[in-house]
Amino acid sequence: MKNVTELRNELSNVFGELRKGELDVQQAKAIVATSNAMLKSAQLEMEHSKMTSSTKTIAFLKTL
Protein backbone atom coordinates (compact mmCIF):
# COMPACT_ATOMS: atom_id res chain seq x y z
CA MET A 1 0.00 0.00 0.00
CA LYS A 2 1.37 3.35 -0.95
CA ASN A 3 -1.21 5.40 0.91
CA VAL A 4 -4.29 5.31 3.09
CA THR A 5 -6.63 5.49 0.08
CA GLU A 6 -5.15 2.29 -1.35
CA LEU A 7 -5.45 0.69 2.07
CA ARG A 8 -9.11 1.67 2.34
CA ASN A 9 -9.82 0.26 -1.12
CA GLU A 10 -8.05 -2.98 -0.29
CA LEU A 11 -10.01 -3.35 2.94
CA SER A 12 -13.24 -2.85 0.99
CA ASN A 13 -12.14 -5.63 -1.35
CA VAL A 14 -11.34 -7.88 1.61
CA PHE A 15 -14.78 -7.23 3.07
CA GLY A 16 -16.42 -8.06 -0.26
CA GLU A 17 -14.44 -11.27 -0.68
CA LEU A 18 -15.23 -12.30 2.87
CA ARG A 19 -18.95 -11.75 2.36
CA LYS A 20 -18.86 -13.82 -0.83
CA GLY A 21 -17.01 -16.62 0.92
CA GLU A 22 -13.99 -16.13 -1.32
CA LEU A 23 -11.67 -15.33 1.59
CA ASP A 24 -10.98 -17.30 4.73
CA VAL A 25 -11.85 -15.53 7.99
CA GLN A 26 -8.33 -16.08 9.34
CA GLN A 27 -6.82 -14.46 6.24
CA ALA A 28 -9.18 -11.50 6.58
CA LYS A 29 -8.23 -11.12 10.25
CA ALA A 30 -4.54 -11.14 9.35
CA ILE A 31 -5.08 -8.47 6.70
CA VAL A 32 -7.05 -6.31 9.12
CA ALA A 33 -4.40 -6.71 11.82
CA THR A 34 -1.71 -5.64 9.38
CA SER A 35 -3.84 -2.69 8.28
CA ASN A 36 -4.30 -1.63 11.89
CA ALA A 37 -0.54 -1.74 12.42
CA MET A 38 -0.02 0.45 9.34
CA LEU A 39 -2.59 2.97 10.56
CA LYS A 40 -1.14 3.00 14.08
CA SER A 41 2.29 3.68 12.63
CA ALA A 42 0.94 6.64 10.65
CA GLN A 43 -0.86 7.90 13.76
CA LEU A 44 2.36 7.74 15.78
CA GLU A 45 4.17 9.60 13.03
CA MET A 46 1.48 12.31 13.10
CA GLU A 47 1.71 12.62 16.87
CA HIS A 48 5.49 12.87 16.67
CA SER A 49 5.27 15.56 14.01
CA LYS A 50 2.80 17.49 16.14
CA MET A 51 4.98 17.25 19.25
CA THR A 52 8.09 18.37 17.38
CA SER A 53 6.27 21.02 15.32
CA SER A 54 7.48 19.26 12.19
CA THR A 55 5.92 20.17 8.86
CA LYS A 56 7.20 17.01 7.17
CA THR A 57 4.60 15.40 4.93
CA ILE A 58 3.57 11.89 5.91
CA ALA A 59 3.66 10.08 2.58
CA PHE A 60 1.21 7.35 3.65
CA LEU A 61 -1.46 9.96 4.41
CA LYS A 62 -0.92 11.91 1.20
CA THR A 63 -3.62 10.88 -1.24
CA LEU A 64 -3.24 13.34 -4.10
N, C-alpha and C positions, 0 to 999 in steps of 0.2 A: 504494500500500500504506500503510495506516495503522499497521500493526504487524507484528511478526515472525510472528505466527500467520497473518495474511493472506498474507504472503510465502511461508511454508511451504506453505500450501494452493495458492497459485498455482503454485509449483514442482512440486507433485504433479500438478497439471493439465497443466503443460508436459510432464512426463515421460510421462503417459498419452497425450497427443496425439502426442508423438514416437514412442512405441511403436506407435501405430495408423497412423502414416504421415500424420497430419493436420497435422503441423507440420514445416517445413523445418529441417534440422539447423543451418543458419546462424542462423535465427531463434531456435532454442532456445539456441544458444551466446550470442547477444546478450542474451537474457533472463537467462541464468545469470550472465553478466559483470556486468550491471546489478545483479542480486541480490547478488553478491559485493561490489560497491562499497557497496551499502546496508548490508550487514552489517559491513563494515570501518569504515564511518563510525560505526555504533553502537558498535563495539568501541573505537574511538578516543575516543568520548565517554565511555564507561565508564572507560577508563584515565585520562582527564583528571579525571573526577570523583573517582576513587580518589586520584590524586596531589594534588588540591586539597582533599581531605576534604569534597567537596560532597555534599549529600544530595538534590540536585535529581533528580527523576524523569526518566528517559529515556523519553519518550512512545512511541517506536518499540518499546521492549522491554516496555511495559506491555500486558498481554493481557486484563486483566479490566476 
